[in-house]
Amino acid sequence: RSAEAGAASVAEAARLQADVERLGTFLRARDAQIEELNRSLRQQQEALRVLEGGSVGAADVARLAQEKEAQAQQLQQVQAQLAEVQRAAQALEGERARLTVLCAEEARQK
């Protein structure tokens, strides 16, 4: 009976050893999965940082586009003002020429 108990004990120890080895293998595989998930998480975080940087870049581009549009409107306004000033200058030039002629006629009459 003690031989049977010894054999049962050895069998139980072997079974326990096999369980420990299986659990060790399972834990190593689990550690590898966790490490892979950590790598994936780091890659996703880096991608997110790049996208956020891109969002900042996109915001800069949008801001620049708005500034360009505002400057284009200002340019149109300035061009319209310039055209008006040029028309006024031409009118004044015509008036000056007319007054010069009148002054010359008056000078001849005197």
LUMVEX-96063 format. One line per 2 residues: number of its first residue (from 1); their letters; for each residue z, y negated, x of N, C-alpha, C. Coordinates in nm, 2 decimals, decimal comma, always signed. Example, Ala and Ser with C-alpha at 12.3 -4.5 7.8 and 13.67 -1.06 7.14 Angstrom:
# LUMVEX-96063
1> AS> +0,78/+0,57/+1,32/+0,78/+0,45/+1,23/+0,78/+0,33/+1,32; +0,71/+0,22/+1,28/+0,71/+0,11/+1,37/+0,79/+0,00/+1,29 .
# end
This chain:
# LUMVEX-96063
1> RS> +0,00/+0,12/+0,08/+0,00/+0,00/+0,00/+0,00/-0,13/+0,09; +0,07/-0,12/+0,19/+0,07/-0,23/+0,28/-0,06/-0,25/+0,34 .
3> AE> -0,14/-0,15/+0,37/-0,27/-0,16/+0,42/-0,36/-0,23/+0,32; -0,34/-0,19/+0,19/-0,42/-0,25/+0,08/-0,38/-0,40/+0,07 .
5> AG> -0,25/-0,43/+0,09/-0,21/-0,57/+0,08/-0,27/-0,64/+0,20; -0,27/-0,58/+0,32/-0,32/-0,64/+0,44/-0,47/-0,67/+0,42 .
7> AA> -0,54/-0,57/+0,36/-0,69/-0,58/+0,34/-0,71/-0,69/+0,24; -0,63/-0,69/+0,13/-0,65/-0,80/+0,03/-0,62/-0,93/+0,09 .
9> SV> -0,52/-0,94/+0,18/-0,49/-1,06/+0,25/-0,60/-1,11/+0,33; -0,67/-1,02/+0,41/-0,78/-1,05/+0,49/-0,90/-1,09/+0,41 .
11> AE> -0,92/-1,02/+0,30/-1,03/-1,06/+0,21/-1,01/-1,20/+0,15; -0,88/-1,22/+0,11/-0,84/-1,35/+0,05/-0,86/-1,46/+0,16 .
13> AA> -0,82/-1,44/+0,28/-0,84/-1,53/+0,39/-0,99/-1,56/+0,41; -1,07/-1,45/+0,41/-1,21/-1,47/+0,43/-1,27/-1,55/+0,31 .
15> RL> -1,23/-1,52/+0,19/-1,28/-1,59/+0,08/-1,24/-1,74/+0,09; -1,12/-1,77/+0,13/-1,07/-1,90/+0,14/-1,15/-1,97/+0,25 .
17> QA> -1,17/-1,90/+0,36/-1,25/-1,96/+0,47/-1,39/-2,00/+0,43; -1,45/-1,91/+0,35/-1,59/-1,93/+0,30/-1,58/-2,05/+0,20 .
19> DV> -1,48/-2,06/+0,12/-1,46/-2,18/+0,03/-1,45/-2,31/+0,11; -1,37/-2,30/+0,22/-1,35/-2,42/+0,31/-1,48/-2,46/+0,37 .
21> ER> -1,56/-2,36/+0,41/-1,69/-2,39/+0,48/-1,79/-2,45/+0,37; -1,79/-2,40/+0,25/-1,87/-2,45/+0,14/-1,83/-2,59/+0,11 .
23> LG> -1,70/-2,62/+0,10/-1,65/-2,75/+0,07/-1,69/-2,85/+0,19; -1,68/-2,80/+0,31/-1,71/-2,88/+0,42/-1,86/-2,92/+0,42 .
25> TF> -1,94/-2,82/+0,39/-2,09/-2,85/+0,37/-2,11/-2,95/+0,26; -2,04/-2,92/+0,15/-2,06/-3,01/+0,04/-2,02/-3,16/+0,08 .
27> LR> -1,90/-3,17/+0,15/-1,86/-3,30/+0,19/-1,95/-3,37/+0,29; -2,01/-3,29/+0,38/-2,11/-3,35/+0,47/-2,23/-3,40/+0,40 .
29> AR> -2,28/-3,32/+0,30/-2,39/-3,36/+0,22/-2,36/-3,48/+0,14; -2,24/-3,48/+0,09/-2,19/-3,60/+0,01/-2,18/-3,72/+0,10 .
31> DA> -2,13/-3,71/+0,22/-2,13/-3,82/+0,32/-2,27/-3,87/+0,35; -2,36/-3,78/+0,36/-2,50/-3,82/+0,39/-2,56/-3,89/+0,28 .
33> QI> -2,53/-3,85/+0,15/-2,57/-3,92/+0,03/-2,51/-4,06/+0,03; -2,39/-4,07/+0,06/-2,32/-4,20/+0,06/-2,38/-4,29/+0,16 .
35> EE> -2,41/-4,24/+0,28/-2,47/-4,32/+0,39/-2,61/-4,36/+0,34; -2,68/-4,28/+0,28/-2,81/-4,31/+0,23/-2,80/-4,42/+0,13 .
37> LN> -2,71/-4,41/+0,04/-2,69/-4,51/-0,07/-2,65/-4,64/+0,00; -2,56/-4,64/+0,10/-2,52/-4,76/+0,17/-2,64/-4,83/+0,24 .
39> RS> -2,73/-4,75/+0,30/-2,85/-4,80/+0,36/-2,94/-4,87/+0,25; -2,96/-4,80/+0,14/-3,04/-4,85/+0,03/-2,98/-4,98/-0,02 .
41> LR> -2,85/-4,98/-0,03/-2,78/-5,10/-0,08/-2,80/-5,22/+0,02; -2,79/-5,19/+0,15/-2,81/-5,30/+0,25/-2,96/-5,35/+0,24 .
43> QQ> -3,05/-5,26/+0,22/-3,19/-5,30/+0,21/-3,21/-5,38/+0,08; -3,15/-5,34/-0,03/-3,16/-5,42/-0,15/-3,10/-5,56/-0,13 .
45> QE> -2,98/-5,56/-0,07/-2,92/-5,69/-0,04/-3,01/-5,78/+0,04; -3,07/-5,72/+0,14/-3,16/-5,80/+0,23/-3,28/-5,85/+0,15 .
47> AL> -3,33/-5,76/+0,07/-3,45/-5,80/-0,01/-3,41/-5,91/-0,11; -3,29/-5,90/-0,16/-3,24/-6,01/-0,25/-3,22/-6,14/-0,18 .
49> RV> -3,17/-6,13/-0,06/-3,16/-6,26/+0,02/-3,30/-6,32/+0,05; -3,39/-6,23/+0,08/-3,53/-6,28/+0,10/-3,58/-6,34/-0,03 .
51> LE> -3,56/-6,27/-0,14/-3,61/-6,33/-0,27/-3,54/-6,46/-0,30; -3,41/-6,47/-0,27/-3,34/-6,59/-0,30/-3,39/-6,70/-0,21 .
53> GG> -3,42/-6,66/-0,08/-3,49/-6,76/+0,01/-3,62/-6,80/-0,05; -3,69/-6,70/-0,10/-3,82/-6,73/-0,16/-3,80/-6,82/-0,28 .
55> SV> -3,69/-6,80/-0,36/-3,66/-6,89/-0,47/-3,64/-7,03/-0,43; -3,57/-7,04/-0,31/-3,55/-7,17/-0,26/-3,68/-7,23/-0,22 .
57> GA> -3,76/-7,15/-0,15/-3,90/-7,19/-0,12/-3,98/-7,23/-0,24; -3,97/-7,15/-0,34/-4,04/-7,18/-0,47/-3,99/-7,31/-0,53 .
59> AD> -3,86/-7,33/-0,52/-3,80/-7,45/-0,57/-3,85/-7,57/-0,49; -3,86/-7,55/-0,36/-3,92/-7,66/-0,28/-4,06/-7,69/-0,31 .
61> VA> -4,14/-7,58/-0,34/-4,28/-7,60/-0,37/-4,29/-7,67/-0,51; -4,20/-7,63/-0,60/-4,20/-7,70/-0,73/-4,16/-7,85/-0,72 .
63> RL> -4,06/-7,87/-0,64/-4,02/-8,01/-0,62/-4,13/-8,09/-0,55; -4,20/-8,03/-0,45/-4,31/-8,10/-0,39/-4,43/-8,13/-0,49 .
65> AQ> -4,45/-8,03/-0,57/-4,56/-8,05/-0,67/-4,52/-8,16/-0,77; -4,39/-8,17/-0,81/-4,35/-8,28/-0,90/-4,37/-8,41/-0,82 .
67> EK> -4,32/-8,42/-0,70/-4,34/-8,54/-0,62/-4,48/-8,58/-0,61; -4,57/-8,48/-0,58/-4,71/-8,51/-0,57/-4,77/-8,56/-0,70 .
69> EA> -4,73/-8,51/-0,81/-4,77/-8,56/-0,94/-4,72/-8,70/-0,97; -4,60/-8,72/-0,93/-4,54/-8,86/-0,95/-4,62/-8,96/-0,86 .
71> QA> -4,65/-8,92/-0,73/-4,72/-9,00/-0,64/-4,86/-9,03/-0,69; -4,92/-8,92/-0,75/-5,06/-8,94/-0,80/-5,06/-9,04/-0,92 .
73> QQ> -4,95/-9,04/-1,00/-4,94/-9,13/-1,11/-4,92/-9,27/-1,05; -4,84/-9,28/-0,95/-4,81/-9,41/-0,89/-4,94/-9,47/-0,83 .
75> LQ> -5,02/-9,38/-0,77/-5,14/-9,42/-0,70/-5,24/-9,47/-0,81; -5,25/-9,40/-0,92/-5,33/-9,45/-1,03/-5,29/-9,59/-1,08 .
77> QV> -5,16/-9,61/-1,09/-5,11/-9,74/-1,13/-5,14/-9,85/-1,03; -5,12/-9,81/-0,90/-5,15/-9,91/-0,80/-5,30/-9,94/-0,79 .
79> QA> -5,38/-9,83/-0,81/-5,53/-9,86/-0,81/-5,57/-9,95/-0,93; -5,51/-9,93/-1,04/-5,53/-10,01/-1,16/-5,49/-10,16/-1,13 .
81> QL> -5,37/-10,17/-1,07/-5,33/-10,30/-1,03/-5,42/-10,37/-0,93; -5,46/-10,29/-0,83/-5,56/-10,34/-0,73/-5,69/-10,39/-0,79 .
83> AE> -5,74/-10,31/-0,89/-5,86/-10,35/-0,95/-5,84/-10,48/-1,03; -5,73/-10,49/-1,10/-5,70/-10,62/-1,17/-5,68/-10,73/-1,07 .
85> VQ> -5,62/-10,71/-0,96/-5,60/-10,82/-0,86/-5,74/-10,86/-0,80; -5,83/-10,76/-0,78/-5,96/-10,78/-0,73/-6,04/-10,87/-0,83 .
87> RA> -6,03/-10,83/-0,96/-6,10/-10,91/-1,07/-6,05/-11,05/-1,07; -5,91/-11,06/-1,06/-5,85/-11,20/-1,06/-5,90/-11,28/-0,94 .
89> AQ> -5,91/-11,21/-0,82/-5,95/-11,28/-0,70/-6,10/-11,32/-0,71; -6,18/-11,24/-0,77/-6,32/-11,28/-0,80/-6,33/-11,40/-0,89 .
91> AL> -6,25/-11,39/-1,00/-6,24/-11,51/-1,09/-6,20/-11,63/-1,02; -6,10/-11,62/-0,94/-6,05/-11,74/-0,86/-6,16/-11,79/-0,76 .
93> EG> -6,23/-11,69/-0,70/-6,33/-11,73/-0,61/-6,44/-11,81/-0,68; -6,48/-11,76/-0,80/-6,58/-11,83/-0,88/-6,53/-11,97/-0,92 .
95> ER> -6,40/-11,98/-0,96/-6,34/-12,11/-1,00/-6,34/-12,20/-0,88; -6,31/-12,15/-0,76/-6,31/-12,23/-0,64/-6,45/-12,28/-0,61 .
97> AR> -6,55/-12,19/-0,62/-6,68/-12,24/-0,60/-6,73/-12,34/-0,70; -6,69/-12,33/-0,83/-6,72/-12,43/-0,93/-6,65/-12,56/-0,90 .
99> LT> -6,52/-12,56/-0,86/-6,45/-12,68/-0,82/-6,51/-12,75/-0,70; -6,56/-12,66/-0,60/-6,62/-12,72/-0,48/-6,74/-12,79/-0,52 .
101> VL> -6,82/-12,74/-0,61/-6,94/-12,81/-0,65/-6,91/-12,94/-0,73; -6,81/-12,93/-0,81/-6,77/-13,05/-0,88/-6,72/-13,16/-0,79 .
103> CA> -6,64/-13,12/-0,69/-6,59/-13,21/-0,59/-6,71/-13,28/-0,51; -6,80/-13,20/-0,48/-6,92/-13,25/-0,40/-7,00/-13,34/-0,49 .
105> EE> -7,01/-13,31/-0,62/-7,09/-13,41/-0,71/-7,01/-13,54/-0,72; -6,88/-13,53/-0,74/-6,80/-13,65/-0,75/-6,81/-13,73/-0,62 .
107> AR> -6,81/-13,66/-0,51/-6,82/-13,74/-0,38/-6,95/-13,80/-0,37; -7,06/-13,74/-0,41/-7,19/-13,81/-0,41/-7,20/-13,93/-0,50 .
109> QK> -7,13/-13,92/-0,61/-7,14/-14,03/-0,71/-7,06/-14,15/-0,66; -6,96/-14,13/-0,57/-6,88/-14,24/-0,52/-6,95/-14,31/-0,42 .
# end
